[in-house]
Each structure stands twice: as C-alpha cells, then as structure tokens.
C-alpha cells in the first residue's frame, strides 16, 4: 500500500486554516494570561503589607483602683487591613 493515512482524511483547506488560527489564538491567550499572572504576583510581592495595630491601654491596678466598683479600662483599637483583591480561579 503506497498511500499515506493522511490522504484518507478529507480536511478542507478552510477548516485547516481555521483550526490553525484557533490554535494560535489559544496559545497567545494562554501566554498573555501567564505573563499577566506573573506580573501580578511580582507586583503583590513588592507591595508593603499593611499591618494591623492593636493597642490596649489598661491603668496599673493600685489599691484605690481595685476598691472601685467599676474598673476603668481604655481600649484603643486601630485596624488597617487591606481589602482583599478579587481573584479569578479557573
């Protein structure tokens, strides 16, 4: 048998071009997505993380403070947490 297997498959030239174009578009989309992801990770790593600060001030207990019916405690809380960025997971 001198025929090749590829000659049995009837693929039009238009379908072959469309398939190659689709493959090229998919490849470029995946490469661009990978580059964007790499850039985003590098950008997030360079950002300085905002730390939460929790300060609690309580007066030193003395005999007069312990004798009071309601002990006074001053609490100051400052929390600056970054808003989580929306991420797409496929």
C-alpha positions in Angstrom: 0.0 0.0 0.0 1.6 3.2 -1.1 -1.0 5.6 0.2 -0.4 7.6 3.4 -3.0 7.6 6.2 -3.3 11.4 6.0 -4.7 11.2 2.4 -7.7 9.3 3.7 -8.8 12.1 5.9 -10.8 14.7 4.0 -10.0 18.1 5.6 -10.7 21.2 3.6 -8.2 23.9 3.3 -10.6 26.4 5.1 -11.1 24.0 8.1 -7.3 23.6 8.3 -6.7 27.3 8.3 -9.5 27.9 10.9 -8.0 25.2 13.1 -4.5 26.7 12.9 -5.8 30.2 13.6 -7.8 28.9 16.6 -4.7 27.2 17.9 -2.6 30.3 17.5 -5.2 32.5 19.3 -5.5 30.0 22.1 -1.7 29.8 22.5 -1.4 33.6 22.5 -4.2 33.9 25.1 -2.5 31.4 27.4 0.9 33.1 27.1 -0.7 36.5 27.8 -2.6 35.1 30.8 0.6 33.6 32.2 2.5 36.9 31.8 -0.3 38.8 33.5 -0.3 36.4 36.4 3.5 36.6 36.8 3.3 40.4 36.7 0.5 40.4 39.3 2.4 38.1 41.7 5.5 40.2 41.4 3.5 43.4 41.9 1.9 42.0 45.0 5.2 40.8 46.4 6.6 44.4 46.1 3.7 46.0 47.9 4.3 46.7 51.6 1.7 44.7 53.6 -0.3 46.9 55.9 -0.1 45.6 59.5 -2.9 45.7 61.9 -2.2 47.6 65.1 -3.9 46.7 68.3 -3.2 48.9 71.3 -4.7 48.2 74.6 -4.1 50.7 77.5 -5.1 49.5 80.9 -4.2 51.5 84.0 -1.9 49.9 86.5 -4.0 48.4 89.3 -3.5 50.1 92.6 -5.3 49.6 95.9 -7.6 52.6 95.2 -8.4 51.3 91.7 -9.1 47.8 93.0 -11.5 49.2 95.5 -13.7 50.9 92.9 -16.8 49.2 91.8 -16.2 49.7 88.1 -12.6 49.5 87.0 -11.8 51.8 84.1 -10.1 50.4 81.1 -9.2 52.3 78.0 -9.1 50.4 74.8 -7.8 51.8 71.6 -8.0 49.6 68.5 -6.7 50.7 65.1 -7.1 48.1 62.4 -6.0 48.9 58.8 -6.4 45.7 56.8 -6.1 45.8 53.1 -9.2 45.0 51.1 -8.7 41.5 49.6 -8.4 41.7 45.8 -10.8 39.7 43.7 -9.1 36.8 42.1 -10.3 34.6 39.3 -9.8 30.8 39.7 -10.4 28.6 36.8 
